[in-house]
Structure formats: structure tokens, C-alpha cells
Amino acid sequence: MHHIQQENLHPIRATILQQKEELAENKRKELAEAHSIYIDLTTFRIDLLTIYADSILMEKDLTIDTIKQWAENMASLLVDHGLSLNLALEEISYYRDVIGEITKKEAKNGLFSLDAFYEVISHFNTIVDDAIQSISKSYVKDYTERINYAQYAIAELSVPVVRVTEEIGILPLVGDLDTKRAQLLMENALEQREPV
């Protein structure tokens, strides 16, 4: 945002930071009532609002790195608690509108030109879009890893090798023996051949 003096942007940042606790609390109440979700996301909300506020003055690349770290932590929390991605997307979009209103009000007070106002809003919208992209990627990655781990654990249980003697083992098999399961069976059987 080269056309706007940094000092003109400070009031926008200050107003967001001043209101962040109140905004986070309002969203917490709304979320608890609408979705019956009582996991405390307040810290994540306040962190997001702080990043949004700082992004008004920060270079885009630095903000994207900060957003990426926030998204990884938030995605991990959602997956750990079995919460949907939509929850985070709703929060991110909610603050887009709220901060847009704050920006509009402060821009009027600072007598921004239409071009200057558009520049600030455009910059901020890019940051929000990056937040959406980052949380989506992180959530899918964490969720996929969790599914893969569960599938591996189930596969392990589906081909048990029961040792009877040093030389003899039993492989009780139930269900279809597909290629993946057959491969796992052979690996387990070979491992069980090793002395205990």
C-alpha cells in the first residue's frame, strides 16, 4: 500500500485491536448458541484479529507467513476435536465484514480518497482470502493424515497373526482378501517368523 501514508493507517489498526476482545466474545456466544459448540476458540479468534489488524501495516508476504502458522494451529485444533472446517471459514468471513466496516468508518474520518479506501480494502481482502486458503489446506492435510493412520490401524487388526508354537502360527481371516490386505498379511507373517 504505497500510496497511503502509514500514519493514516494506524487508526484502523488501533480500532481493530481495541475491539478484538469484544468481537471475539460476541462470536463465541453466537457460535455456542448456533452450533452447541463449547470448545474455547477465543485465543484463536484474538490471534486472528491481531493478525488482521497488523496486516493493515505489514508487508503481504510477512502477513501470509503469520496467517499460515495460525491456520496450522487452528486446523489441528478442529481435527483433534472433530469440528468441521466450515466453523473456521465462518469465523474468517465474519471478521471480513466487521473489519470492513471499521475500515470504512476510519477512512471517512481520515478523509481517504476512493482510490486509497479501495487499496486498503483490497489489501485486507487478499489477506482474508489467504487465511481461507491456508486453513483449508491445513485442515485437509491434518484430516487426511488422521484417516490414513486410522486405516492403517484397522488394516493391522484385520490380519492378526497368532503364534501357536515356535514354528506354527494361525492367520484367522474374515472378509475379502484384497491386494493391500494380502500384502500386509505377508509382511506381518514374515515379521512373526522372527524369534520372540
C-alpha positions as CSV (number, residue, x, y, z in Angstrom):
1,M,0.0,0.0,0.0
2,H,2.5,2.6,-1.2
3,H,0.0,5.4,-2.0
4,I,-1.2,5.7,1.6
5,Q,0.9,7.2,4.4
6,Q,1.5,4.7,7.2
7,E,0.3,7.1,9.8
8,N,-3.1,7.3,8.1
9,L,-3.5,3.5,8.6
10,H,-2.6,3.5,12.3
11,P,-6.2,4.4,13.5
12,I,-7.6,1.5,11.6
13,R,-5.2,-0.9,13.2
14,A,-5.7,0.7,16.7
15,T,-9.5,0.4,16.4
16,I,-9.4,-3.3,15.5
17,L,-7.0,-4.1,18.4
18,Q,-9.1,-2.0,20.8
19,Q,-12.3,-4.0,19.9
20,K,-10.7,-7.5,19.4
21,E,-11.7,-8.9,22.8
22,E,-15.3,-7.7,22.4
23,L,-15.5,-9.1,18.9
24,A,-14.1,-12.4,19.9
25,E,-16.6,-12.7,22.8
26,N,-19.6,-11.8,20.6
27,K,-18.6,-14.5,18.2
28,R,-18.0,-17.1,21.0
29,K,-21.6,-16.5,22.3
30,E,-23.1,-16.7,18.8
31,L,-21.2,-19.9,18.0
32,A,-22.1,-21.6,21.2
33,E,-25.8,-20.9,20.7
34,A,-26.0,-21.7,16.9
35,H,-23.9,-24.8,16.9
36,S,-23.8,-26.0,20.5
37,I,-20.0,-25.9,20.4
38,Y,-18.3,-25.0,23.7
39,I,-14.6,-25.6,22.8
40,D,-12.9,-22.3,23.7
41,L,-11.7,-20.8,20.4
42,T,-11.2,-17.3,22.0
43,T,-7.4,-17.4,21.8
44,F,-7.6,-18.3,18.1
45,R,-10.1,-15.5,17.4
46,I,-8.0,-12.9,19.2
47,D,-4.9,-14.1,17.4
48,L,-6.7,-13.9,14.0
49,L,-8.0,-10.4,14.8
50,T,-4.5,-9.3,15.8
51,I,-3.0,-10.6,12.6
52,Y,-5.8,-8.8,10.6
53,A,-5.1,-5.6,12.5
54,D,-1.3,-5.9,11.9
55,S,-1.8,-6.8,8.3
56,I,-3.0,-3.2,7.7
57,L,0.6,-2.1,8.2
58,M,2.6,-5.2,7.3
59,E,4.0,-6.4,4.1
60,K,1.8,-9.0,2.4
61,D,4.5,-11.8,2.5
62,L,5.1,-11.5,6.2
63,T,1.4,-11.5,6.9
64,I,0.9,-14.6,4.8
65,D,3.6,-16.5,6.9
66,T,1.8,-15.4,10.1
67,I,-1.6,-16.5,8.8
68,K,-0.2,-19.8,7.7
69,Q,1.1,-20.6,11.2
70,W,-2.3,-19.6,12.7
71,A,-4.1,-21.8,10.2
72,E,-2.0,-24.8,11.0
73,N,-2.7,-24.5,14.7
74,M,-6.4,-23.8,14.2
75,A,-6.8,-26.8,11.8
76,S,-5.1,-29.1,14.3
77,L,-7.5,-28.0,17.0
78,L,-10.5,-28.5,14.7
79,V,-9.4,-32.0,13.7
80,D,-8.5,-33.0,17.2
81,H,-12.0,-32.1,18.4
82,G,-13.8,-33.5,15.4
83,L,-15.0,-30.0,14.4
84,S,-15.8,-29.1,10.8
85,L,-13.8,-26.8,8.5
86,N,-16.9,-24.6,8.0
87,L,-16.5,-23.4,11.6
88,A,-13.2,-21.7,10.8
89,L,-14.4,-20.4,7.4
90,E,-17.4,-18.9,9.1
91,E,-15.2,-17.1,11.6
92,I,-12.8,-15.8,8.9
93,S,-15.6,-14.4,6.8
94,Y,-17.4,-12.9,9.8
95,Y,-14.4,-10.7,10.6
96,R,-14.1,-9.7,7.0
97,D,-17.4,-7.8,7.2
98,V,-16.7,-6.4,10.7
99,I,-13.3,-5.1,9.8
100,G,-14.6,-3.8,6.5
101,E,-17.0,-1.6,8.5
102,I,-14.2,-0.4,10.8
103,T,-12.0,0.5,7.9
104,K,-14.8,2.4,6.1
105,K,-15.5,4.5,9.3
106,E,-11.8,5.3,9.9
107,A,-11.2,6.0,6.2
108,K,-14.0,8.6,6.3
109,N,-12.5,10.1,9.5
110,G,-9.1,10.2,7.8
111,L,-10.7,11.6,4.6
112,F,-9.3,8.8,2.4
113,S,-9.8,9.2,-1.3
114,L,-11.9,6.5,-3.0
115,D,-8.7,5.0,-4.5
116,A,-7.0,4.9,-1.1
117,F,-10.0,3.2,0.5
118,Y,-10.1,0.7,-2.3
119,E,-6.4,0.0,-1.8
120,V,-6.8,-0.7,1.9
121,I,-9.9,-2.9,1.4
122,S,-8.3,-4.8,-1.5
123,H,-5.2,-5.5,0.6
124,F,-7.2,-6.7,3.5
125,N,-9.4,-8.9,1.3
126,T,-6.3,-10.6,-0.1
127,I,-5.2,-11.4,3.5
128,V,-8.6,-12.9,4.3
129,D,-8.5,-15.0,1.1
130,D,-5.1,-16.2,2.1
131,A,-6.4,-17.2,5.5
132,I,-9.3,-19.2,3.9
133,Q,-6.8,-20.9,1.6
134,S,-4.3,-21.7,4.4
135,I,-6.9,-23.1,6.8
136,S,-8.5,-25.2,4.1
137,K,-5.1,-26.7,3.1
138,S,-4.0,-27.3,6.7
139,Y,-7.4,-28.9,7.6
140,V,-7.4,-31.3,4.7
141,K,-3.8,-32.3,5.4
142,D,-4.4,-33.0,9.1
143,Y,-7.7,-34.8,8.4
144,T,-6.1,-37.0,5.6
145,E,-3.3,-37.9,7.9
146,R,-5.8,-38.9,10.7
147,I,-7.8,-41.0,8.2
148,N,-4.7,-42.7,6.9
149,Y,-3.5,-43.5,10.4
150,A,-6.9,-45.0,11.3
151,Q,-7.0,-47.1,8.1
152,Y,-3.5,-48.4,8.8
153,A,-4.6,-49.3,12.4
154,I,-7.7,-51.1,11.1
155,A,-5.7,-53.0,8.5
156,E,-3.2,-54.1,11.2
157,L,-6.1,-55.5,13.2
158,S,-7.7,-57.2,10.2
159,V,-4.7,-59.6,9.7
160,P,-3.7,-60.8,13.1
161,V,-1.0,-63.5,13.4
162,V,-1.5,-65.7,16.4
163,R,1.6,-67.7,17.4
164,V,0.9,-71.2,18.5
165,T,4.5,-72.6,18.8
166,E,7.9,-71.5,17.6
167,E,7.2,-73.0,14.2
168,I,3.4,-72.6,13.8
169,G,1.2,-69.5,13.6
170,I,-2.5,-69.1,12.8
171,L,-3.9,-66.5,10.5
172,P,-7.6,-66.1,11.2
173,L,-9.1,-64.2,8.2
174,V,-12.6,-62.7,7.9
175,G,-13.8,-60.9,4.8
176,D,-12.3,-60.3,1.4
177,L,-8.6,-60.6,0.9
178,D,-7.7,-57.7,-1.4
179,T,-4.2,-56.8,-2.7
180,K,-3.5,-54.3,0.1
181,R,-4.6,-56.7,2.8
182,A,-2.7,-59.6,1.3
183,Q,0.5,-57.5,1.2
184,L,0.0,-56.5,4.9
185,L,-0.7,-60.2,5.8
186,M,2.5,-61.4,4.2
187,E,4.5,-58.6,5.9
188,N,3.0,-59.4,9.3
189,A,3.5,-63.2,8.8
190,L,7.2,-62.7,7.9
191,E,7.8,-60.4,10.9
192,Q,6.2,-63.0,13.2
193,R,8.7,-65.6,11.9
194,E,11.4,-63.8,13.9
195,P,12.2,-65.4,17.3
196,V,10.3,-63.8,20.2
